[in-house]
Amino acid sequence: MAEKIKLYALTTCIHCRNTKEYLKDCGVDYDCVDVDALQGEEREKVLEEVRQVNPNCTFPTLVIDDKVIVGFRKDEIEEALKR
């Protein structure tokens, strides 16, 4: 089972909402950062974190251990959670 799960999302994004819902349905604990709810330096810092794993800086960006999944890709999420 995955050890560390972090989701970078936007509050207005349906794909982000679907990803949150799916992770909840899977019963896994994860950290979620709603990037558009942040401001100033904190927001810049988080955007830089996203760019490190997803240079296009698109959402949702989900990091499961060392696997990066961009967009709501149920099959990829399921596979990564099993590792």
Backbone hydrogen bonds in HBPLUS format (Angstrom, degrees):
<---DONOR---> <-ACCEPTOR-->    atom                        ^
c    i                          cat <-CA-CA->   ^        H-A-AA   ^      H-
h    n   atom  resd res      DA  || num        DHA   H-A  angle D-A-AA Bond
n    s   type  num  typ     dist DA aas  dist angle  dist       angle   num
A0002-ALA N   A0081-LEU O   3.21 MM  79  5.05 139.9  2.38 135.1 136.9     1
A0065-ASP N   A0004-LYS O   2.71 MM  61  5.02 167.2  1.73 162.4 163.4     2
A0031-ASP N   A0005-ILE O   2.93 MM  26  6.29 168.2  1.95 153.9 153.0     3
A0006-LYS N   A0063-VAL O   2.88 MM  57  5.19 157.9  1.93 145.1 152.6     4
A0063-VAL N   A0006-LYS O   2.80 MM  57  5.19 169.7  1.81 159.3 163.0     5
A0007-LEU N   A0031-ASP O   2.73 MM  24  6.13 162.0  1.77 160.5 166.9     6
A0033-VAL N   A0007-LEU O   2.81 MM  26  6.24 159.7  1.85 166.4 173.5     7
A0008-TYR N   A0061-THR O   2.81 MM  53  5.14 168.5  1.82 155.7 159.6     8
A0061-THR N   A0008-TYR O   3.03 MM  53  5.14 163.0  2.06 147.4 152.9     9
A0009-ALA N   A0033-VAL O   2.88 MM  24  6.07 173.7  1.89 157.1 157.7    10
A0035-VAL N   A0009-ALA O   2.79 MM  26  5.98 139.6  1.95 163.3 166.8    11
A0013-CYS N   A0010-LEU O   3.34 MM   3  5.42 168.4  2.36 108.5 111.9    12
A0017-ARG N   A0013-CYS O   3.02 MM   4  6.34 155.6  2.08 146.2 153.2    13
A0018-ASN N   A0014-ILE O   2.86 MM   4  6.11 156.0  1.92 147.9 154.3    14
A0019-THR N   A0015-HIS O   2.97 MM   4  6.16 151.6  2.05 140.1 147.5    15
A0020-LYS N   A0016-CYS O   2.96 MM   4  6.26 162.9  1.99 152.9 156.8    16
A0021-GLU N   A0017-ARG O   2.94 MM   4  6.14 163.9  1.97 150.7 155.3    17
A0022-TYR N   A0018-ASN O   2.87 MM   4  6.05 157.5  1.92 146.8 153.1    18
A0023-LEU N   A0019-THR O   2.94 MM   4  6.17 165.4  1.96 155.2 158.5    19
A0024-LYS N   A0020-LYS O   2.94 MM   4  6.14 155.3  2.00 148.0 155.3    20
A0025-ASP N   A0021-GLU O   2.84 MM   4  6.11 156.9  1.90 148.2 154.8    21
A0026-CYS N   A0022-TYR O   2.91 MM   4  6.19 140.9  2.07 144.4 155.4    22
A0028-VAL N   A0023-LEU O   3.36 MM   5  5.99 167.7  2.38 162.2 160.7    23
A0027-GLY N   A0024-LYS O   2.93 MM   3  5.06 147.6  2.04 102.0 112.5    24
A0037-ALA N   A0034-ASP O   2.96 MM   3  5.53 156.2  2.02 116.3 124.1    25
A0038-LEU N   A0035-VAL O   3.12 MM   3  5.49 162.0  2.15 111.7 117.4    26
A0043-ARG N   A0039-GLN O   3.36 MM   4  4.95 160.4  2.40 107.4 110.3    27
A0044-GLU N   A0040-GLY O   3.08 MM   4  6.42 161.2  2.11 152.6 158.2    28
A0045-LYS N   A0041-GLU O   2.88 MM   4  6.06 159.6  1.92 153.1 158.3    29
A0046-VAL N   A0042-GLU O   3.08 MM   4  6.33 160.2  2.12 148.5 153.1    30
A0047-LEU N   A0043-ARG O   2.88 MM   4  6.12 160.7  1.91 154.2 160.0    31
A0048-GLU N   A0044-GLU O   2.97 MM   4  6.17 148.2  2.07 144.2 152.5    32
A0049-GLU N   A0045-LYS O   3.07 MM   4  6.44 148.2  2.18 141.2 149.9    33
A0050-VAL N   A0046-VAL O   2.95 MM   4  6.32 155.4  2.01 151.4 157.8    34
A0051-ARG N   A0047-LEU O   2.93 MM   4  6.21 160.5  1.97 147.2 152.3    35
A0052-GLN N   A0048-GLU O   3.09 MM   4  6.33 138.3  2.27 142.3 152.5    36
A0052-GLN N   A0049-GLU O   3.22 MM   3  5.24 130.3  2.48  94.7 107.5    37
A0053-VAL N   A0050-VAL O   3.06 MM   3  5.56 132.1  2.30 110.5 121.4    38
A0054-ASN N   A0050-VAL O   2.68 MM   4  5.67 147.9  1.78 156.6 167.3    39
A0057-CYS N   A0054-ASN O   2.75 MM   3  5.39 158.2  1.79 124.9 132.6    40
A0071-GLY N   A0060-PRO O   2.83 MM  11  5.08 170.0  1.84 153.8 157.3    41
A0062-LEU N   A0069-ILE O   2.84 MM   7  5.09 173.0  1.84 155.8 157.8    42
A0069-ILE N   A0062-LEU O   2.78 MM   7  5.09 166.8  1.80 156.2 160.6    43
A0064-ILE N   A0067-LYS O   2.83 MM   3  5.16 158.1  1.88 158.4 160.5    44
A0067-LYS N   A0064-ILE O   2.86 MM   3  5.16 165.7  1.88 137.2 135.9    45
A0077-ILE N   A0073-ARG O   2.91 MM   4  6.17 159.5  1.95 158.9 165.8    46
A0078-GLU N   A0074-LYS O   2.87 MM   4  6.06 168.2  1.88 155.9 159.0    47
A0079-GLU N   A0075-ASP O   2.97 MM   4  6.16 161.8  2.01 147.9 152.8    48
A0080-ALA N   A0076-GLU O   2.91 MM   4  6.08 163.1  1.94 148.3 152.9    49
A0081-LEU N   A0077-ILE O   2.91 MM   4  6.09 150.8  1.99 153.0 161.0    50
A0082-LYS N   A0078-GLU O   3.28 MM   4  6.49 139.0  2.46 140.8 150.3    51
A0082-LYS N   A0079-GLU O   3.21 MM   3  5.35 132.4  2.45  98.4 110.5    52
